[in-house]
Each structure stands twice: as C-alpha cells, then as structure tokens.
Amino acid sequence: MLDLWFTEKWSENTKFSIKVKEHLYSEETPFQKIDFFTSDEYGRFFTLDGMVMITEKDEFIYHEMITHVPMCTNLNIKKVLVIGGGDGGTVRELTRYNSIEKIDMVEIDERVVRLSQKYLPFTSDKLEDERVTLIFDDGLKFVEECESEAYDLILVDSTDPISVGEGLFTTEFYKNCFRVLKEDGILVNQHESPYYERYANEMKKAHEKIKNIFPIAKVYQFHQPTYASGHWLFGFASKKYDPTLDCNESAWNTLGLETNYYNTDIQRAAFALPNYVKKQLEK
C-alpha cells in the first residue's frame, strides 16, 4: 500500500509535505475546498484550497499571537470583531478574558465553522460561549455596513489574499476597519511571510496600505512551522496604543493565563524584526 502524503506548494521550487494517516473528510463549498486529515506528526490538520490552515500540533502559536499581543496592549478591550477564524481558535483565546463582553465572528463560509466543530474540537470548543455571535457573511461587506466606532479590537484571521480572502487585503477594507474602531481601537491582521517572493509582495502591499491609514502601524513576527518558511507575520495598527510601549506587562501577568508560546517578553521582542524584513517594509 502506497503512503498518502499531503503536499503544499510554498514556491516554484519548494514544497512542504505531511504524511497522512487518514483523510477524514473533503467538501467543495461555493467558496472553497475544505479537507480534514490526521497525521502522526501533526495530529489533526485542516486545509483550504490545498493550503494548511491549522494543525493540532502548532495552532496554539498563531492563535495566541493574534490575540494576546493586542490584549496586553489594552486590557480594557470589551467588544471584539473577528473576521474569518472559522476554526474557532482565535475566539477560544479571546474567551479566556473575562473582561471581554462581546465577540462577533464574521465568517463567509458556514461550512468551515460547522465542520470545525465536528473535526477540530480543540479549537472550536468556545464558539458557543454566550458572548460569541456567529455571523455568516462577507467580512468586507460587514465592515462596510457596520456603524462607526463599534469595536475596540478587530482581528483579521484570514486566508491568503486569494479567493475569499482577497478583499480583506484592500485599502477600502482597512479604511472601513479604521472607521469601525473606537478612538483607541486596534486592528491586527494576518500579514503573510517575508521569505518567499509571492508572500513577501503581499506583505509589503498590506503594510503600505495600513500605514497610510493608521497613525501607528507596526509588524510583528512569530514562528509557525507549518506555514510557508515557518516565518510568519501579523500587522498591528492602532489609533492610540503602541504595542511595545503601552503593554501593561504586570497587569497581564496577574491574570494568570497559561500560554504555550506567548509571554510578555515576546510582546516586545516580536516587534524586533530582522534587517531583511525591515528593508522590505521600507521599500
């Protein structure tokens, strides 16, 4: 019997493969192709259109870094908008904060959520928290129609800027996020990778757009082994707060949240970018 491998193309000359134990489920929705697998190395993993979204082994890195960096920057956040994030991992981390009163999650493809609830209980188990409202709609359309100054924090937990994720990397979208955020609001967006050319180009374009809209616009890094190159970025944009200066480390540590990747030393260190990334962002 031949071994079954899942393979993702990272560049024209590089591929990443995971040996598959079982292909659990596959479905083509009106938006994208959804697959769930199991493996010995990474546990369960989930792909969209042939690209790894999360694995059981390393999903905590992404979800902790998208959530705790802005929360440490402003612990008074009450109302949060999550765009994308259908696997539920970002919502899971947000629900750990008792101070958060409202979490709206806008996901364009309901099947991603429902299938994640079936196959990925380790990320989706907080989607039924009483503070969470699931909205199955286009995130671009949602923020366009949303009232001004409605949220303290927007987390854009999106796919790459292709197919359903494309609109979440536009100037129009970022301008609407600015309008929808309160006067001290924060935006964190999935910001691609600086390593391979295709991803780096999208990284540079997104940063250029955001820094022309928000008074504070920074980029921070984390290590995600199953994403292209393993070197991945988030964008941090704010109307008021600087994540390297305004993080209340002692107050965050007092909360006693147990994390596997994030800590308040990383809060500052993640914004210390390698020179090659700085140069790309400055071009």
LUMMAR-569698 format. One line per 8 residues: number of its first residue (from 0); for each residue x negated, y negated, z negated of N, C-alpha, C. Coordinates in steps of 0.001 Angstrom, whole numbers, plus 524288, in hexadecimal, padded with zeros to 5 digits. Layout:
NUM> X/Y/Z/X/Y/Z/X/Y/Z ~ ...;
This chain:
0> 7FCB4/804AC/80000/80000/80000/80000/7FC93/7FB27/80000 ~ 7FD98/7F78D/80394/7FA7D/7F2CF/803F3/7FBD0/7EF0F/7FF83 ~ 7F7CA/7EC49/7FD94/7F8B1/7E848/7F9A1/7FBA7/7E3BE/7FC0D ~ 7FF1B/7E155/7F8F6/80207/7DCBA/7FAA9/7FF86/7D7D9/7F849 ~ 7FE4D/7D40C/7FB89/7FBE3/7CF34/7F9BF/7FF31/7CA8B/7FB70 ~ 7FFC2/7C6C6/7F7E1/801ED/7C1B1/7F956/7FD4F/7BE28/7FAA6 ~ 7FD90/7BB6E/7FEFE/7F948/7B808/800A4/7FB5C/7B2A2/8020A ~ 7F8D4/7AEA3/7FFDD/7FA21/7A930/8010D/7F580/7A69D/803C9;
8> 7F688/7A3CD/807E4/7F276/7A11A/80AD3/7F15F/79BD0/8084B ~ 7ECA5/79B16/80642/7EB33/79633/803B7/7E8E2/7923E/8078F ~ 7E637/7942D/80B81/7E41A/790DE/80FA8/7E376/79447/8147B ~ 7E17F/79206/8189F/7E0AA/79510/81D63/7DCC3/79980/81C92 ~ 7D970/798FD/8189B/7D54C/79CCF/817C7/7D58A/79F85/81277 ~ 7D9B9/79E94/80F88/7D9FD/7A0BC/80A3E/7DF6D/7A2CE/80917 ~ 7DFA1/7A782/806F1/7E488/7A9C9/8053C/7E3F6/7ABC5/7FFA2 ~ 7E85E/7ABD9/7FCE2/7E88E/7ADC4/7F780/7EC63/7B24E/7F754;
16> 7EACE/7B6A6/7F4F8/7EE1E/7BB51/7F4EF/7EED3/7BD79/7EF72 ~ 7F376/7BF9A/7EE85/7F4BF/7C244/7E9A7/7F6BA/7C7BD/7EAFB ~ 7F48B/7CB9B/7E881/7F677/7D0EC/7E94F/7FBCA/7D185/7E6B0 ~ 7FFA4/7D324/7E9C0/80509/7D36A/7E7F5/80640/7D8D8/7E5CC ~ 80897/7D8D2/7E13C/80A6D/7DDBA/7DEE5/80FDD/7DF0F/7E0F4 ~ 81335/7DB0A/7E141/81882/7DBD4/7E342/81A9E/7D6B3/7E55F ~ 81D1D/7D6F5/7E9DF/81FDB/7D273/7EC18/82570/7D2B5/7E9FE ~ 82698/7CF5E/7E631/82B7F/7CFCE/7E352/8303D/7CE01/7E664;
24> 82F95/7C9B4/7E95C/83428/7C770/7EBE6/83272/7C39B/7F019 ~ 835AF/7C331/7F436/834AB/7BF6D/7F862/839D8/7BD47/7FA5A ~ 839EC/7B835/7FB56/83EB3/7B5C4/7FD4A/83D51/7B0EE/80079 ~ 84003/7B047/804C6/83F76/7AB95/80800/8443D/7A831/806FE ~ 84376/7A39D/804A9/847C9/7A001/803AC/847F5/79BF4/80815 ~ 84BCD/79883/8081E/84BD9/79457/80C0C/84726/790AE/80BA5 ~ 8444C/790F8/80743/83FFC/78D59/80658/83A99/78FD0/806EF ~ 83A0A/794D7/80572/834D7/79720/80523/8352B/79D03/80439;
32> 830A0/79F89/804A1/83048/7A527/80394/82E45/7A5FB/7FE0C ~ 83123/7A904/7FAFF/82FEC/7A9F1/7F581/82E47/7AFA4/7F4CC ~ 829E3/7B072/7F208/82823/7B5C9/7F0E8/8263B/7B628/7EB4B ~ 82732/7BAB5/7E8F3/8253C/7BBEA/7E3BD/82238/7C111/7E400 ~ 81DAB/7C11F/7E178/81A3C/7C5B0/7E17F/8187B/7C6DF/7DBEB ~ 81661/7CB9D/7DB37/8136E/7CCC5/7D671/80DF7/7CE83/7D80D ~ 80A35/7CD87/7D48D/804CC/7CF1C/7D583/80245/7D078/7D052 ~ 7FE21/7D37B/7D08E/7FB4E/7D4CE/7CBC5/7F82B/7D02A/7C9C1;
40> 7F60D/7CD10/7CD4C/7F29D/7C8BE/7CBBC/7F5A4/7C3FB/7C9CA ~ 7F9DD/7C28D/7CC86/7FC88/7BD9D/7CB61/80206/7BE4B/7C92D ~ 803AB/7C310/7C835/808F9/7C3E8/7C663/80CCF/7C2A8/7CAC1 ~ 81155/7C0C6/7C93E/81522/7BF3C/7CD38/81370/7BA22/7CFCB ~ 81475/7B9B7/7D4DE/81379/7B4C2/7D771/81795/7B3A0/7DB83 ~ 81818/7AE9A/7DCB3/81C67/7AC8D/7DFC3/81A2F/7A935/7E426 ~ 81C17/7AA0C/7E8F7/81A25/7A711/7ED6D/81EAC/7A48C/7F067 ~ 81D89/7A01F/7F2D2/82131/79D84/7F659/81E83/79CC9/7FB95;
48> 820F7/79E98/7FFAA/81EC7/79E20/804E9/8191D/7A003/80523 ~ 81807/7A437/80240/812E5/7A69C/80265/80EBA/7A3F3/7FF2C ~ 8104C/7A052/7FBB8/80C87/79D9C/7F85B/80DC3/79EB8/7F29E ~ 809B3/79FD5/7EF93/80A6B/7A0FA/7EA02/80C65/79C26/7E72A ~ 810B2/79CB7/7E46F/812C0/79884/7E122/810F2/79935/7DB79 ~ 811E7/79DCB/7D955/80FF6/79EE4/7D40D/80E93/7A4A9/7D39C ~ 80B10/7A5CF/7D003/80A19/7AB2E/7CE60/80AA7/7AB71/7C871 ~ 80C18/7B007/7C6A4/80CD3/7B0C8/7C108/807C9/7AFBB/7BE07;
56> 80363/7B0AF/7C078/7FE5B/7B039/7BDC7/7FCA3/7AA96/7BCE5 ~ 7FDC5/7A716/7C0A6/7FB8A/7A1D4/7C01F/7FF7A/79D62/7C079 ~ 804A0/79E8A/7C087/80878/79A5A/7C116/80832/79668/7BCAA ~ 80692/7981D/7B804/8066A/79495/7B387/802EC/78FE0/7B479 ~ 7FEEE/79070/7B7A8/7FB48/78C1B/7B8A1/7FE1E/7879D/7BB4E ~ 8009F/788C9/7BFA5/8037B/784D5/7C29C/807B7/78250/7BF3F ~ 80AE1/78583/7BCB8/80F63/7836A/7B9EA/80DE0/78052/7B511 ~ 809B1/781D1/7B281/807E3/77EB6/7AE0E/805A6/7797F/7AFD5;
64> 802D1/7798B/7B429/8003D/774BD/7B5E1/803FD/770D0/7B85C ~ 80815/772A0/7BAE4/80BD4/76EEB/7BD13/80F1C/76C5A/7B8CB ~ 80FA1/76F11/7B464/81330/76D55/7B041/81080/76A73/7ABD0 ~ 80C76/76CC5/7A98E/80A5B/76AAB/7A4AF/8070B/765C1/7A572 ~ 804BB/7650C/7AA06/801BB/76041/7AB02/8053D/75B6F/7AAA7 ~ 809AE/75B37/7AD64/80D0C/7569C/7ACB7/80FA7/75659/7A763 ~ 810F1/75ACB/7A516/81381/75AA8/79FFD/80FE0/75895/79BC0 ~ 80AE7/75A11/79BF5/8072C/757F4/7982A/8066D/75217/79903;
72> 806D2/7505F/79DDA/8062E/74ADA/79F16/80A94/74797/79CC3 ~ 80F4A/749BC/79CAC/813C3/746FB/79A5B/81754/74AF4/797B7 ~ 816C6/74B77/792AE/819DA/74F46/78FBD/81F73/74D84/78EC9 ~ 820E0/748D1/790A3/82634/746D6/78FF5/829B4/7480A/794A3 ~ 827D8/74B50/79837/82AF5/74CBD/79CC9/82FE3/74FAC/79B19 ~ 83462/74DDD/79D10/8396B/75038/79BAF/83C21/752CF/7A051 ~ 83BBE/75054/7A4E1/83E91/75239/7A974/83AB6/7537E/7ADD0 ~ 83B05/7585D/7AFC0/83738/75A47/7B38E/83A12/75C4A/7B867;
80> 837DE/75B02/7BCE2/839AF/75D26/7C1DA/83571/760B3/7C400 ~ 836C3/765A4/7C50E/8333C/76953/7C79D/83543/76A24/7CD22 ~ 831F1/7693C/7D0F7/8336A/76A22/7D660/8307D/76EF6/7D853 ~ 83372/772DE/7DA07/83119/777EB/7DB40/830DF/77B2E/7D650 ~ 82CC6/77E55/7D5E8/82BFA/78151/7D115/82FF0/78594/7D02A ~ 831EF/787F4/7D469/83617/78BC5/7D3E9/834CB/7909C/7D0C1 ~ 82FC2/791C5/7D016/82E45/7964F/7CCE5/82F2D/79558/7C71B ~ 82FC7/7905D/7C588/83125/78F1A/7C028/82CA2/78E13/7BC82;
88> 827C9/78EBF/7BE3F/82355/78E30/7BABB/82293/788B1/7B8A0 ~ 8237F/784C8/7BBDE/822F0/77F60/7BA1A/82723/77E12/7B619 ~ 82BF3/77FB9/7B723/8302D/77EEC/7B360/82EF4/781B6/7AE3D ~ 82CE1/78659/7AE97/82B78/7894A/7A9D3/827E5/7860F/7A64F ~ 823DA/783B8/7A8A1/82033/78098/7A584/822D3/77BB7/7A352 ~ 82638/7793F/7A651/828EA/7748D/7A476/82C6F/775BF/79FD4 ~ 82EFD/77A42/79FD4/832A0/77B84/79B98/82FDE/77C65/79669 ~ 82AC4/77CB0/79679/827D1/77D51/791A1/827AC/77844/78E76;
96> 82921/773F3/790F8/82942/76EDE/78E4E/82ECA/76DD0/78C51 ~ 82F77/76DE3/78739/834A3/76CD4/784F5/83667/76742/785F5 ~ 832A9/763C8/786F4/833E5/75E42/787C6/8367B/75D3A/78D0A ~ 835E3/760C0/790C8/8384D/7600F/795EA/83E24/76149/7957F ~ 8414F/75DAD/79772/846FB/75E2D/796FF/84988/7604F/79BEE ~ 84738/75F48/7A07F/849C9/760A2/7A565/845BA/76239/7A975 ~ 846A4/766A5/7AC01/8433E/7687F/7B03B/846BC/769CE/7B4E6 ~ 84631/766D2/7B912/848F2/767FB/7BDEC/84513/76A7B/7C1B8;
104> 84664/76F09/7C3BB/84305/7719E/7C789/845D2/771DF/7CCC8 ~ 84378/76F72/7D0BD/845B7/76F4D/7D5F7/8429E/77302/7D971 ~ 8451B/7772A/7DB15/842AA/77B26/7DE58/84604/77BF0/7E333 ~ 843A1/77B80/7E7C3/8469B/77BC2/7ECA4/848C4/78134/7EDC3 ~ 8461D/78539/7EBE4/84787/78A98/7ED3C/84931/78D89/7E853 ~ 84E4C/78E22/7E79F/85058/790C0/7E2F2/84E62/79659/7E278 ~ 84D4C/798D8/7E6E5/84B92/79E43/7E6B2/8464B/79ED2/7E3ED ~ 842F4/79ADF/7E457/83DFE/79B0B/7E18A/83EFD/79B73/7DBB0;
112> 842A6/7985B/7D9C5/843E1/79866/7D42E/8464B/79D94/7D291 ~ 84A34/79F44/7D56E/84CFF/7A404/7D3DE/84981/7A8D7/7D423 ~ 84633/7A90F/7D818/842AB/7AD88/7D88A/83E4F/7AD4A/7D470 ~ 83C94/7A886/7D322/838A7/7A7FD/7CEFD/83AE5/7A9B7/7C9BF ~ 83FD1/7A88B/7C8DC/8424D/7AA42/7C402/84274/7B03A/7C3AB ~ 842A7/7B2C3/7C82E/842BA/7B87F/7C844/83D44/7BACE/7C7F5 ~ 83990/7B89F/7CAEE/83472/7BB14/7CB80/83014/7B879/7C852 ~ 830F4/7B3A0/7C689/82CD8/7B0CF/7C3BB/82EE2/7AED1/7BE73;
120> 83060/7B23B/7BAF4/83279/7B074/7B5EC/82E89/7AD72/7B2AE ~ 82984/7AE3A/7B3A6/8257B/7AB89/7B093/82524/7A5B7/7B1E5 ~ 8272B/7A407/7B662/82762/79E6B/7B78B/82CED/79C36/7B74D ~ 830D1/79F72/7B854/8362A/79D74/7B8FA/8397F/79DB0/7B40A ~ 83747/79F6D/7AFB0/83A80/7A095/7AB1F/83CC9/79BD7/7A861 ~ 83B33/7970B/7A9DD/83D54/79260/7A754/840E8/78F34/7AAF0 ~ 8421B/7915C/7AF80/8456F/78E78/7B321/84B01/78DDE/7B119 ~ 84C7B/790FD/7AD3F/851B7/79093/7AB00/851B7/78D85/7A5DF;
128> 84D66/78AFF/7A4A1/84D40/78781/7A014/85186/7835E/7A0AE ~ 85402/781EF/79C6A/8587E/77E50/79CA7/85709/778E8/79EAB ~ 85202/77784/79E7B/85055/77262/7A069/84F5A/77259/7A64C ~ 84F5E/776F8/7A8B0/84DF6/77783/7AE33/852D1/7777F/7B1A5 ~ 852AA/7743C/7B5B3/856B8/77437/7B9BA/8543A/775BA/7BEE5 ~ 85638/779D8/7C157/8543F/77B9C/7C664/8576E/77903/7CAB9 ~ 854B1/77681/7CE56/8572A/773C2/7D2B1/854DE/775ED/7D7B6 ~ 85826/77850/7DAE8/85644/77AAF/7DFBD/85724/776D8/7E434;
136> 852F6/773EB/7E55B/85355/76FAB/7E91F/84DDC/76E6B/7EB19 ~ 84DA0/76B44/7EF1A/848AF/7695E/7F141/8467C/76532/7ED9C ~ 841BB/765F8/7EBA0/83F63/7623B/7E800/83ED6/75CD3/7EA53 ~ 83D8A/75C80/7EF52/83D0A/75772/7F1FD/8423D/75490/7F1E5 ~ 8466A/75749/7F31C/84BAD/75502/7F315/84D53/75391/7ED89 ~ 84BFA/756DF/7E9C6/84D95/755E7/7E462/84B53/750C9/7E254 ~ 8463A/74FF0/7E306/843E9/74B21/7E0EF/845B2/74662/7E40A ~ 846E3/7471C/7E903/848D7/742C6/7EC32/84E16/740D0/7EA24;
144> 8514E/7446C/7E83D/85689/74311/7E66E/856D6/74235/7E08A ~ 85293/7434B/7DDCD/85285/742DE/7D818/85285/73D22/7D658 ~ 854FF/73C15/7D1F5/854F3/736CB/7CFD7/84F77/7354C/7CE0C ~ 84E69/73042/7CDDD/84941/72E52/7CC5C/84848/72F1F/7C688 ~ 84347/72FD6/7C52C/8417D/7304F/7BFC0/84482/7347D/7BCB5 ~ 8452D/738FF/7BF24/84831/73D37/7BCB7/844CF/740FC/7B98B ~ 83FB0/74148/7BACD/83C55/74543/7B861/8374C/742E4/7B640 ~ 8354C/7457B/7B22A/83034/74408/7AFF7/82BBD/746C0/7B2CF;
152> 82CD8/74B52/7B504/828CB/74E8E/7B76C/82B14/7517A/7BC0F ~ 82834/75171/7C06C/82990/754A2/7C4EE/82508/7584F/7C602 ~ 8261F/75D64/7C643/82237/76151/7C788/8239D/763B0/7CCD1 ~ 8203A/762F8/7D0AB/8212F/7650F/7D5DC/81E3A/76A34/7D65D ~ 82103/76E66/7D554/81ED5/773B5/7D56A/8203A/77617/7DAAD ~ 81D9B/7744A/7DEBC/81F2C/77587/7E413/81B74/77963/7E6AE ~ 81D3E/77B6B/7EB0B/819E0/77E7D/7EE70/81655/77AC2/7F177 ~ 81314/77CDF/7F4EA/80FCE/7799A/7F842/8133C/7765B/7FBEF;
160> 81127/77221/7FE37/8144A/76EA7/80184/81596/770E9/806E3 ~ 81802/77571/806CD/81A08/777D6/80B90/81F86/779B3/80A53 ~ 822B8/77A6A/80E37/827F3/77C80/80D87/82AF2/7794A/80975 ~ 82D2B/77BD1/80573/8308B/77919/801BC/82D97/77543/7FE41 ~ 82877/775C1/7FDDC/82571/77241/7FA85/8238D/76D5B/7FD2F ~ 82451/76CEB/80241/821F3/768AA/8053D/823C0/76344/80376 ~ 828DC/762B0/8027B/82AF5/75D9B/80101/8291E/75BA1/7FBC1 ~ 826FE/75F23/7F87A/82541/75DA2/7F33F/81FBF/75B65/7F33F;
168> 81D98/75A68/7F7DD/8186D/7580E/7F85B/818AE/752FD/7FB84 ~ 81D40/75087/7FBC9/81DF1/74BE3/7FF08/81DF7/746E5/7FBCA ~ 81CBF/74292/7FE51/81CE5/73D72/7FBBD/8225D/73C45/7F9BA ~ 82642/73D85/7FCDC/82BB4/73C95/7FB4E/82CFD/73F63/7F635 ~ 82B4C/74448/7F5C5/82C53/7474C/7F103/8299B/744DB/7EC51 ~ 824A3/74375/7ECD5/821BE/74136/7E870/8240A/73BF6/7E6C3 ~ 825DF/738DC/7EA7D/82855/733D4/7E92A/82D61/734AE/7E619 ~ 83062/738A5/7E7A2/83524/739CD/7E4C0/833F1/73BE6/7DF4F;
176> 82FC3/73EEE/7DEC8/82E20/740B4/7D995/82CCE/73C0E/7D61B ~ 82A0C/7383F/7D847/828AF/73385/7D551/82DA7/730D3/7D368 ~ 83171/73049/7D6C9/83659/72DA5/7D56B/83966/730AD/7D147 ~ 8395E/735CF/7D1AA/83C6C/73925/7CE2A/839F6/73979/7C8B6 ~ 834EE/73862/7C857/83244/738A4/7C34A/83341/733B1/7C012 ~ 83371/7345F/7BAEC/833F8/72FEF/7B75E/82F08/72C9A/7B776 ~ 82F1E/72846/7B4C8/82ADC/7246F/7B521/825A5/72689/7B335 ~ 825BF/72ABC/7B030/820E3/72D43/7AE7E/82088/732D9/7B097;
184> 8232B/733E5/7B4EF/8239F/7392D/7B6FE/81E9C/73B59/7B953 ~ 81E71/74092/7B9AA/819ED/7437D/7BBB1/81BBD/7473B/7BFF2 ~ 81892/747A6/7C403/81965/74B73/7C833/814A2/74F03/7C87D ~ 8157D/75421/7C87B/81152/757E9/7C981/812F3/75B20/7CE3C ~ 80F75/75B8B/7D204/810C3/75E6C/7D6C9/80C94/76267/7D825 ~ 80E52/766C3/7DA4B/80AD5/76AC0/7DC70/807AB/76824/7E0C1 ~ 80272/76858/7E05B/7FF1A/764E2/7E373/7FB36/767C4/7E6ED ~ 7FC1B/76CD7/7E7A9/7F8E5/76FE1/7EB3D/7F348/770B1/7E934;
192> 7EFC9/77247/7ECB7/7EA5F/7739E/7EB5F/7E693/77045/7EE84 ~ 7E207/76F1B/7EC54/7DE33/76C03/7EF40/7DA87/76F46/7F29C ~ 7DB19/7747A/7F28D/7D6E9/777C6/7F496/7D759/778F5/7FA67 ~ 7DBB9/77B31/7FC05/7DC63/77C60/80198/7DED8/777B2/8045D ~ 7DD60/776EE/80944/7DEBA/7721F/80C10/7E49A/7710F/80C40 ~ 7E7AD/7750F/80D58/7ED55/77440/80DD6/7EFAD/7722E/808C7 ~ 7EE20/77484/8046C/7F018/772CB/7FF5B/7EDE9/76D6F/7FDE0 ~ 7E8EF/76CA0/7FEF0/7E668/767AE/7FD92/7E8E5/76318/8006A;
200> 7EA58/763DA/80546/7ECE6/75FAD/80838/7F212/75E1E/805B3 ~ 7F512/761EE/803F8/7FA0D/760C8/8015E/7F921/75E26/7FC18 ~ 7F513/75FC9/7F95A/7F3A2/75D65/7F464/7F285/75797/7F514 ~ 7EF6B/75648/7F8FB/7EDE6/750D9/7F9F0/7F29D/74D8A/7FB7E ~ 7F5FE/74FAD/7FED0/7FA94/74CBE/80087/7FE4B/74BA6/7FBF8 ~ 7FF19/74F94/7F8AE/8029B/74EE1/7F434/8007C/74ABD/7F07D ~ 7FB6C/74AFD/7EF64/7F918/7473C/7EBBF/7F95F/741B1/7EDE4 ~ 7F86D/7410A/7F2DE/7F89D/73BDF/7F550/7FE13/73980/7F4D0;
208> 80205/73CA9/7F5A0/80769/73AC0/7F531/808B8/73935/7EF99 ~ 8075A/73C98/7EBE8/808D3/73BB8/7E675/8060C/736F7/7E428 ~ 8010E/73652/7E542/7FE26/731F7/7E2EF/7FFED/72CAC/7E504 ~ 802AA/72CA7/7E96D/804D7/727D5/7EB7E/80A2E/72694/7E931 ~ 80C36/72A0F/7E5F1/81160/72957/7E396/81111/728A3/7DDAD ~ 80DD8/72BCE/7DB1D/80D7C/72BBF/7D568/808A9/728AF/7D39D ~ 8091E/7259C/7CF5F/8048E/722BB/7CD66/80042/72642/7CB3E ~ 801BD/72ACA/7C948/7FDF0/72EA7/7C765/7FE9D/73396/7CAA5;
216> 7FA7F/7351A/7CD61/7FAB5/739CD/7D0A5/7F58D/73CAD/7D034 ~ 7F5B6/74156/7CDF4/7F10C/74470/7CD15/7F1E8/749FC/7CF09 ~ 7EDBE/74CF1/7CF4E/7EE04/75267/7D0ED/7EB2A/755B1/7CCDE ~ 7ED67/75A25/7CB75/7EABC/75D99/7C7C3/7EAB1/7632A/7C9D7 ~ 7E6F2/7662D/7C7D7/7E5D3/76B56/7CA03/7E6CC/76FB0/7C611 ~ 7E79A/7744C/7C838/7E7FC/778FE/7C4FA/7E652/77D9D/7C857 ~ 7E592/78210/7C5D6/7E370/786A3/7C883/7E7AB/78ACF/7C8F0 ~ 7E98C/78B97/7CDB5/7EDBC/78F57/7CEB6/7EBA2/79394/7D256;
224> 7E9FB/79809/7D03D/7E72F/79BF2/7D358/7EA07/79DD9/7D831 ~ 7EF46/79DD2/7D824/7F230/7A002/7DC89/7F41F/79BE2/7E061 ~ 7F26A/796F4/7DFBC/7F374/792E1/7E397/7EE89/7920D/7E6DB ~ 7EF3C/79007/7EB8E/7EAE1/78F8A/7EF3A/7E627/78CF0/7ECC6 ~ 7E1CE/78FA6/7ECA6/7DCBE/78E1A/7EA70/7DC94/78E85/7E482 ~ 7E104/78EBD/7E1EF/7E119/78ED5/7DC3A/7E09A/7897F/7D9C4 ~ 7DF7E/7857E/7DCED/7DED0/78023/7DB05/7E38F/77D0B/7DCCD ~ 7E6F5/77BA7/7D920/7EBEE/7793D/7DA87/7ECB0/77430/7D778;
232> 7F039/770E8/7D96B/7F0D5/76BA8/7D741/7F68F/76A54/7D634 ~ 7F753/766E4/7D268/7FC43/76422/7D1AE/7FB3D/75E52/7D245 ~ 7FF31/75B85/7D424/7FEFB/755D9/7D417/801D9/753E3/7CF49 ~ 7FFCD/74FD9/7CCD8/80242/74D66/7C84B/8032C/747B2/7C9A2 ~ 80804/745FE/7C994/80950/74089/7CABC/80CD3/73E78/7C66A ~ 80BF9/73992/7C505/80EE2/7375A/7C0AB/80FAD/7317F/7C158 ~ 813E4/72F9F/7BF1B/814DE/729FF/7BF09/81206/72750/7BA89 ~ 81063/72A68/7B69C/80E34/727F6/7B1DA/809A3/72AF2/7AF80;
240> 80A0B/73024/7AF19/80661/73326/7ABF0/801CC/73550/7AF13 ~ 7FD2B/734F8/7ACB7/7F877/7375B/7AEDC/7F790/73C80/7ABF6 ~ 7F77B/740E7/7AEA7/7F722/745FE/7AC07/7F1FC/746FA/7A93B ~ 7EDF2/743FB/7AA86/7E8E7/744A9/7A7EE/7E84C/7410B/7A337 ~ 7EBB3/73D27/7A2C8/7EB52/73956/79E89/7EFE2/7399C/79ABC ~ 7F478/73AF4/79CA7/7F934/73A8E/7997C/7FAF4/73FB0/79716 ~ 7F837/743EB/79830/7F9A2/748F8/795EA/7F8D5/748D6/79000 ~ 7FCF4/749F5/78D25/7FC9B/74A29/7876C/7FB23/74FBD/785E3;
248> 7F610/750B7/785BE/7F42E/7560E/784FA/7F5C4/7584A/77FB3 ~ 7F53E/7552D/77B99/7F686/75728/77663/7FC53/75865/775EF ~ 7FFA1/75511/77836/80549/75600/77800/806B3/75AE3/77B17 ~ 80441/75B95/77F9B/8056F/76042/782B6/803AC/76522/77FCE ~ 7FF08/76500/77D9C/7FD10/76991/77AC4/8005F/76ADC/775FE ~ 802BD/766E7/773AF/8061B/767B8/76F29/80AF5/76AEB/7708C ~ 80C81/76AC0/7757B/81115/76DBF/7772F/81040/773A0/77695 ~ 80B54/7754F/776CA/80A1D/77AD3/7760C/80BAD/77E4E/77A90;
256> 80BEC/77C23/77F4B/80D4A/77F53/783DB/808B6/782DF/78544 ~ 809D5/787DA/785D4/805B9/78B99/78737/8054C/78BF0/78D22 ~ 800C9/78A8E/78F34/7FFEC/78AAE/794D8/7FB38/78E1C/79611 ~ 7FB02/78FEB/79AEF/7F6BA/79352/79C8C/7F2A9/79092/79FE3 ~ 7F409/78C1A/7A216/7F05E/78923/7A561/7EFC5/78389/7A377 ~ 7F411/780D5/7A2FC/7F3E1/77B45/7A19C/7F236/77A62/79BF5 ~ 7EF04/7765D/79B2C/7EE09/77425/79601/7ECB7/76E64/796B7 ~ 7EC3D/76B7E/79284/7EB81/765DB/792FF/7E600/7645D/794C5;
264> 7E241/767E8/79474/7DD25/766E9/796E4/7DDB6/7670A/79CD8 ~ 7E0C3/76AD0/79EC0/7E1B6/76B32/7A465/7E4C6/7667C/7A65A ~ 7E81B/76446/7A307/7EB1E/75FA3/7A49D/7E78C/75B7A/7A6FF ~ 7E32A/75A81/7A476/7DF7F/75689/7A686/7DBF0/758D7/7AAB2 ~ 7DA16/75D84/7A9CC/7D63A/75FD3/7AD4F/7D870/760E7/7B2BF ~ 7DD6B/7621C/7B322/7DFBE/7637E/7B82F/7DF94/75F01/7BC13 ~ 7DF27/75A3D/7BA1D/7DEFA/755A2/7BD8B/7D966/7544E/7BF3A ~ 7D58C/7572D/7BD3C/7D017/7566E/7BEDE/7CF26/759BD/7C3B6;
272> 7CFB8/75751/7C841/7CF9E/75A30/7CD2C/7CA20/75AA9/7CF63 ~ 7C8FD/75EDA/7D239/7C3F5/75F55/7D4F2/7C351/75AF6/7D8F7 ~ 7BE7C/759BC/7DA2B/7BD76/75568/7DDC8/7BFD9/75643/7E325 ~ 7BFC5/75B20/7E50B/7C1DB/75BFE/7EA4D/7C7C1/75AF5/7EA81 ~ 7CA6C/75BD5/7E628/7D003/75ABA/7E5FB/7D0EE/754D4/7E596 ~ 7CDD1/75232/7E25D/7CE3D/74C81/7E1FD/7CD92/749EE/7E74B ~ 7C9AB/74BB4/7EA30/7C89B/74969/7EF4F/7CD31/74A37/7F304 ~ 7CF81/74ED7/7F2D9/7D407/74FDD/7F634/7D895/74C47/7F4D5;
280> 7D972/74B7A/7EFD0/7DDCC/7483C/7EE1B/7DCED/74270/7EF2E ~ 7D810/740E1/7EF7A/7D6D2/73B5B/7F071/7D6E8/739E6/7F62D ~ 7D6B3/73DD8/7F9A2/7D6A5/73CB9/7FF3D/7DBCA/73A55/80100;
